[in-house]
Amino acid sequence: MKFSVWMSALAVGVLLLLGSVYVVNEGQTGLVLKLGRIVHTGVGPGLHFKVPLLESAQVFDTRLQVLDAEPERYLTSEKKDVSVDFFAIGAISDVQAFYRATGGDESVAVQRLTPIIKDALRNEINSRTLQEAVSGDRAKIVGDQLALINRGAANLGIKITDLRIKRIDLPEGGEVIGQVYRRMSAQRYQVASKLRAEGEEEAQKIRSQADREQAVIAAEAERDAQKLRGEGDATATGLYAEAAQRDPAFYAFHRSLEAYRKSFSTGDSVIVMERNDPFLQYMKSDR
């Protein structure tokens, strides 16, 4: 019986001891509540004690955290849509204010901090043109609003140390992206038309050059052919003359045969002349 009492007392003592001890690790800070009221804040790393049952401890991570939000659509000063994808880096700066504002729930802190950042970015994007928002200095866009964001985040016990814009896009299906595509298409069409015109001009130059070269080659060939024909005719004439000098009778006979052949080449020619006409001389005799 005594053993059971001692065992029960030991178990209660162990439970009370465990309930009175809590650990805060490096990069964390502790907060002690007594019956729901904050009594200690800023508890540093180490082993700490609290009153069991009356006090409770909560530990929060004070290291830098990344808040990654969904892309948000804004209007520029020209009333054109842009989609801004961003992320913020911050940490708990005042654990007491953090607990009072969020009840120690980090998801609540994110839900309340995100609109503050989005509103600050909206003010900055609304004051800029599309060109300035897309190709401008993003660090300046963020820097101009970081102080304003921290004034709102201070109510949550959070400090934002950096805010980065990952990407600024034109929303799919928006009017701006349609205008951009049409402008790009028009520019590509102009470039293509220019290239086609230059190609046609170059092709015309090549065709003209080829036509000139063809005409020159044909003229030179005709010239050479005329020259060769003339030389051939001269040689033939010389041969005929030489043949005629050697045998005038045979030459006359040959010329007459050529005349007969040409006169009756069609097969239906009719020639009317006197019987004693010299043209018929070689039809009567080869002399």
Secondary structure as the mmCIF struct_conf table of DSSP 4:
data_model
#
loop_
_struct_conf.conf_type_id
_struct_conf.id
_struct_conf.beg_label_comp_id
_struct_conf.beg_label_asym_id
_struct_conf.beg_label_seq_id
_struct_conf.end_label_comp_id
_struct_conf.end_label_asym_id
_struct_conf.end_label_seq_id
HELX_RH_AL_P HELX_RH_AL_P1 LYS A 2 GLY A 19
TURN_TY1_P TURN_TY1_P1 SER A 20 SER A 20
STRN STRN1 VAL A 21 VAL A 24
TURN_TY1_P TURN_TY1_P2 GLU A 26 GLY A 27
STRN STRN2 GLN A 28 LYS A 34
TURN_TY1_P TURN_TY1_P3 LEU A 35 GLY A 36
STRN STRN3 ARG A 37 VAL A 43
BEND BEND1 PRO A 45 PRO A 45
STRN STRN4 GLY A 46 PHE A 49
TURN_TY1_P TURN_TY1_P4 PRO A 52 LEU A 54
STRN STRN5 GLU A 55 ASP A 61
BEND BEND2 ARG A 63 ARG A 63
STRN STRN6 GLN A 65 ASP A 68
STRN STRN7 GLU A 72 LEU A 75
TURN_TY1_P TURN_TY1_P5 SER A 77 GLU A 78
BEND BEND3 LYS A 79 LYS A 79
STRN STRN8 ASP A 81 ILE A 92
BEND BEND4 SER A 93 SER A 93
HELX_RH_AL_P HELX_RH_AL_P2 VAL A 95 THR A 102
TURN_TY1_P TURN_TY1_P6 GLY A 103 GLY A 104
HELX_RH_AL_P HELX_RH_AL_P3 GLU A 106 ASN A 126
TURN_TY1_P TURN_TY1_P7 SER A 127 SER A 127
BEND BEND5 ARG A 128 ARG A 128
HELX_RH_AL_P HELX_RH_AL_P4 LEU A 130 SER A 135
BEND BEND6 GLY A 136 GLY A 136
HELX_RH_AL_P HELX_RH_AL_P5 ARG A 138 ALA A 153
HELX_RH_3T_P HELX_RH_3T_P1 ALA A 154 LEU A 156
TURN_TY1_P TURN_TY1_P8 GLY A 157 GLY A 157
STRN STRN9 ILE A 158 ASP A 169
HELX_LH_PP_P HELX_LH_PP_P1 LEU A 170 PRO A 171
TURN_TY1_P TURN_TY1_P9 GLU A 172 GLY A 173
HELX_RH_AL_P HELX_RH_AL_P6 GLU A 175 ARG A 246
HELX_RH_AL_P HELX_RH_AL_P7 PRO A 248 SER A 263
TURN_TY1_P TURN_TY1_P10 PHE A 264 THR A 266
BEND BEND7 GLY A 267 GLY A 267
TURN_TY1_P TURN_TY1_P11 ARG A 275 ASN A 276
HELX_RH_3T_P HELX_RH_3T_P2 PRO A 278 LEU A 280
HELX_RH_AL_P HELX_RH_AL_P8 GLN A 281 LYS A 284
#
